[in-house]
């Protein structure tokens, strides 16, 4: 079960992920990070591209998965973006 403190920590970690093309700004700064929530035992992270077909979205999703998996000790994670599962 994801606790309130764990969810807050996950949100903070997700918000701090840098954009791969502009590493001086985060995905939160750019508005790409839409939500971090729980679904049962899983974290669900919703991201949207800055424009349709954004090539960095796959790399951002990978970075989010890695950082949040490390934070959660391997807990299941799902990222979704642009109304599709990643």
GIKAFEN-V244547 format. One record per residue. N is the residue number from 0. RES is the residue in one small letter. PHI is phi in whole degrees, 0 to 359 (NA if undefined). BURIAL is 1 if it has 9 or more other ideal C-beta (glycine too) atoms within 8 Angstrom, else 0. D_FIRST is the distance of its C-alpha to the first C-alpha in Angstrom with 1 decimal. Layout:
n:N res:RES phi:PHI burial:BURIAL d_first:D_FIRST
n:N res:RES phi:PHI burial:BURIAL d_first:D_FIRST
This chain:
n:0 res:x phi:NA burial:0 d_first:0.0
n:1 res:x phi:273 burial:1 d_first:3.8
n:2 res:x phi:279 burial:0 d_first:6.2
n:3 res:x phi:299 burial:0 d_first:9.7
n:4 res:x phi:294 burial:0 d_first:11.3
n:5 res:x phi:294 burial:1 d_first:9.3
n:6 res:x phi:293 burial:1 d_first:10.2
n:7 res:x phi:297 burial:0 d_first:13.6
n:8 res:x phi:295 burial:1 d_first:14.1
n:9 res:x phi:296 burial:1 d_first:13.3
n:10 res:x phi:298 burial:1 d_first:15.8
n:11 res:x phi:295 burial:0 d_first:18.3
n:12 res:x phi:295 burial:1 d_first:18.2
n:13 res:x phi:297 burial:1 d_first:18.7
n:14 res:x phi:296 burial:1 d_first:21.4
n:15 res:x phi:273 burial:0 d_first:23.3
n:16 res:x phi:294 burial:1 d_first:23.8
n:17 res:x phi:282 burial:1 d_first:27.6
n:18 res:x phi:291 burial:1 d_first:29.5
n:19 res:x phi:293 burial:0 d_first:31.1
n:20 res:x phi:269 burial:0 d_first:34.5
n:21 res:x phi:228 burial:0 d_first:34.5
n:22 res:x phi:295 burial:0 d_first:32.5
n:23 res:x phi:278 burial:0 d_first:33.6
n:24 res:x phi:236 burial:0 d_first:31.4
n:25 res:x phi:262 burial:1 d_first:27.7
n:26 res:x phi:295 burial:1 d_first:26.0
n:27 res:x phi:290 burial:1 d_first:25.2
n:28 res:x phi:302 burial:0 d_first:28.9
n:29 res:x phi:277 burial:1 d_first:29.9
n:30 res:x phi:81 burial:0 d_first:27.7
n:31 res:x phi:287 burial:1 d_first:26.1
n:32 res:x phi:282 burial:1 d_first:22.5
n:33 res:x phi:263 burial:0 d_first:21.9
n:34 res:x phi:197 burial:0 d_first:18.2
n:35 res:x phi:230 burial:1 d_first:14.8
n:36 res:x phi:220 burial:0 d_first:12.1
n:37 res:x phi:245 burial:1 d_first:8.9
n:38 res:x phi:222 burial:0 d_first:9.5
n:39 res:x phi:67 burial:0 d_first:7.0
n:40 res:x phi:270 burial:0 d_first:5.0
n:41 res:x phi:254 burial:1 d_first:8.0
n:42 res:x phi:270 burial:1 d_first:9.8
n:43 res:x phi:238 burial:1 d_first:13.1
n:44 res:x phi:249 burial:1 d_first:16.1
n:45 res:x phi:251 burial:1 d_first:19.3
n:46 res:x phi:233 burial:1 d_first:22.6
n:47 res:x phi:228 burial:1 d_first:26.2
n:48 res:x phi:287 burial:1 d_first:29.3
n:49 res:x phi:288 burial:0 d_first:32.0
n:50 res:x phi:206 burial:0 d_first:34.4
n:51 res:x phi:301 burial:0 d_first:34.4
n:52 res:x phi:82 burial:0 d_first:34.4
n:53 res:x phi:306 burial:0 d_first:33.2
n:54 res:x phi:290 burial:0 d_first:33.4
n:55 res:x phi:276 burial:1 d_first:31.0
n:56 res:x phi:301 burial:1 d_first:28.0
n:57 res:x phi:297 burial:0 d_first:27.2
n:58 res:x phi:293 burial:0 d_first:27.5
n:59 res:x phi:297 burial:1 d_first:25.2
n:60 res:x phi:299 burial:1 d_first:22.5
n:61 res:x phi:298 burial:0 d_first:23.0
n:62 res:x phi:297 burial:1 d_first:22.8
n:63 res:x phi:300 burial:1 d_first:19.6
n:64 res:x phi:304 burial:1 d_first:18.0
n:65 res:x phi:300 burial:0 d_first:19.4
n:66 res:x phi:297 burial:1 d_first:18.5
n:67 res:x phi:282 burial:1 d_first:14.9
n:68 res:x phi:293 burial:1 d_first:14.5
n:69 res:x phi:299 burial:0 d_first:16.3
n:70 res:x phi:300 burial:1 d_first:14.1
n:71 res:x phi:270 burial:1 d_first:10.8
n:72 res:x phi:65 burial:0 d_first:12.8
n:73 res:x phi:95 burial:0 d_first:13.1
n:74 res:x phi:300 burial:1 d_first:9.7
n:75 res:x phi:304 burial:0 d_first:10.9
n:76 res:x phi:220 burial:1 d_first:12.5
n:77 res:x phi:231 burial:1 d_first:15.0
n:78 res:x phi:250 burial:1 d_first:17.7
n:79 res:x phi:222 burial:1 d_first:20.2
n:80 res:x phi:203 burial:1 d_first:23.5
n:81 res:x phi:49 burial:0 d_first:26.7
n:82 res:x phi:59 burial:0 d_first:25.5
n:83 res:x phi:218 burial:0 d_first:24.9
n:84 res:x phi:281 burial:0 d_first:22.1
n:85 res:x phi:251 burial:1 d_first:22.6
